[in-house]
Amino acid sequence: MATESQNDAQSKSQPVLEPYFPKATEMLFYTGNITPFFKLLTKTSSSVTEQIMEYMSMMLEKMKTKAKADQFKENNYVKLICPPEDNQSNAANGTTTTPPNETEELDRSDLKFSVKIFLRTLEPEILSHTINTIFSELKENYLESVMIALPNYGSLLTLKEFMPLWNVVEDFVNKQKILSAGVCDLMLPLLSDIYDTAQVKPFADQINLGLCCSIPEELSKYVKEHNIQLLTHSDPIDVLNDSDFQQIIREYCHEYDALNWKPCSIVRYSSVIANRGIIKSKGFLVYAKRELNMP
């Protein structure tokens, strides 16, 4: 019996004579709940980027082997999801483990959803679309916390650029669809400028200690005085760049399928059982767009 890696290699090597989605200008990869995938979860050294790329490969391989050749031919929007049968197949091979408390009856009040959105654009419309997609795919009415990250812009980010994005977040908070919202990698004076300007104040600032070896004393003092939580993370500067996204598609599809794609937002979510810290679900969403020069 061929192994999963052998099947994957065979799928990559099979020539693709025509594009799968020649008219697509938007694409969504959604992993679903990845906690059953024991193999990936035990790769403690794998980065967020490596995990996302592996799941993208999984979805593209499934599309190539199971989808009808013309399934996406006329689609402007393509959505790929890790199919449930993958979990069942892996479980049959002994490569998965049952997620904690999978059979336990839980109310929504028993769970806390945390979301981090890595934005690769300053367009408020992309952020709004991304948040609405999260609600749609997770089938949730509200989220306990959402963190907004703009890692590609770093210290060059200005208040004028950031506030239109934060206004989108404020709208969801005012509608009680987001209960608390935070920011990532913001230093002074930008953090204080946002705090003074925003109607909804950020509840936290998550700092990458890989780039900032120690928290500046001035920042530490400011967040304490303004009741802002100071958190840390080790996420890469660019979670998924244009080149890597296009290369993954190119490995399974026609060259034309891979052209011009730009990941706009990458979402990492998790839900935990409140007061117990047990992960109930976790996963990723990747939303990308491209412009096509149609004849």
C-alpha positions, -999 to +999 in steps of 0.1 A: +000+000+000+013+034-010+021+058+019+006+092+022+038+108+011+041+085-019+005+094-029+013+131-025+044+128-046+025+110-073-002+137-073+024+164-077+041+146-106+009+140-126+009+166-154-019+192-154-030+200-189-056+227-181-062+252-153-086+241-126-098+276-118-089+299-147-114+326-137-109+326-100-099+359-084-106+350-048-097+319-029-102+306+006-084+277+023-101+265+055-086+237+075-115+231+097-107+218+132-071+204+130-070+189+165-077+154+152-045+155+130-022+140+156+007+138+131+010+175+126+002+185+162+031+164+175+056+183+152+064+208+179+093+223+159+071+231+128+063+268+124+030+284+117+040+288+081+050+251+077+017+240+092-004+262+069+015+251+038+011+215+048-026+218+052-028+237+019-010+209+002-034+184+018-064+203+004-049+208-031-040+171-033-076+162-023-089+186-050-067+171-076-076+135-069-113+138-060-127+169-077-143+169-111-120+184-138-144+212-145-157+218-109-142+252-106-139+262-142-164+291-141-159+301-104-146+335-095-144+324-059-129+291-049-131+276-014-111+245-004-117+227+029-100+198+046-127+172+041-140+152+071-131+119+055-094+128+060-099+126+097-117+092+094-090+078+071-062+089+094-080+075+124-083+041+106-046+041+101-039+049+138-024+084+130-049+105+149-061+109+184-095+118+197-097+155+205-101+162+242-137+160+255-150+154+219-180+135+233-186+159+261-218+180+260-207+217+260-227+249+258-214+279+239-208+296+273-184+268+282-161+278+253-138+308+247-128+316+211-095+334+204-086+346+170-055+362+155-057+379+121-025+384+102-033+412+077-011+416+047-030+447+035-043+480+049-077+477+031-105+479+057-127+459+033-104+429+035-105+430+073-143+432+073-145+404+048-121+383+069-140+387+101-173+379+084-158+348+069-146+337+104-182+339+117-196+322+086-171+293+086-170+287+124-208+292+126-203+314+156-223+345+166-195+361+186-158+358+195-143+364+229-111+379+217-096+390+184-060+402+178-050+423+148-015+419+134+001+438+106+036+423+107+046+434+072+044+471+081+063+472+113+074+505+127+064+523+094+027+519+103+010+553+110-021+562+130-038+574+098-033+540+082-043+520+112-074+537+124-096+527+094-088+491+103-095+496+139-128+513+130-139+480+114-130+462+147-149+488+167-180+482+146-180+445+155-173+452+192-202+477+193-225+450+178-212+426+206-198+402+180-163+407+193-160+410+231-125+422+233-099+433+207-061+437+208-032+447+187+002+432+179+037+446+179+028+482+184+053+505+202+050+540+215+039+565+204+016+547+180+000+526+208-007+557+229-020+575+198-044+547+191-055+545+227-063+582+228-081+582+194-101+549+196-136+546+210-128+509+218-095+507+236-072+477+228-072+453+257-038+439+249-006+444+229+012+413+218+049+417+213+073+395+193+103+389+216+122+376+187+124+411+173+124+429+206+146+411+230+133+430+260+102+450+266+110+488+265+106+502+300+085+531+287+061+507+270+059+485+301+050+515+322+024+528+297+004+495+295+003+492+333-010+527+337-037+521+310-047+486+320-035+471+287-023+435+289+013+430+275+015+396+258+043+379+238+044+358+207+069+341+184+051+343+151+071+350+119+071+385+104+054+372+072+033+341+080+027+333+043+042+354+015+031+356-022+058+333-034+052+305-010+014+307-016+018+306-054+044+278-052+021+255-033-006+259-059+019+254-087+029+220-073-006+206-077-022+227-104-016+243-137+009+272-139-020+296-148-038+286-115-008+299-095-004+333-112-006+366-093-021+353-060-016+375-030-026+362+005-045+391+020-053+376+055-043+346+075-064+336+105-055+313+134-082+304+157-087+282+188-114+275+213-107+263+248-130+250+275-134+279+299-116+276+333-100+243+322-076+254+294-084+224+273-083+230+236-115+220+219-107+232+184-081+251+164-075+258+128-065+283+100-082+303+073-062+318+044-079+343+021-062+354-011-070+376-042-055+381-076-059+402-107-063+385-140-055+400-174-084+384-192-083+385-230 
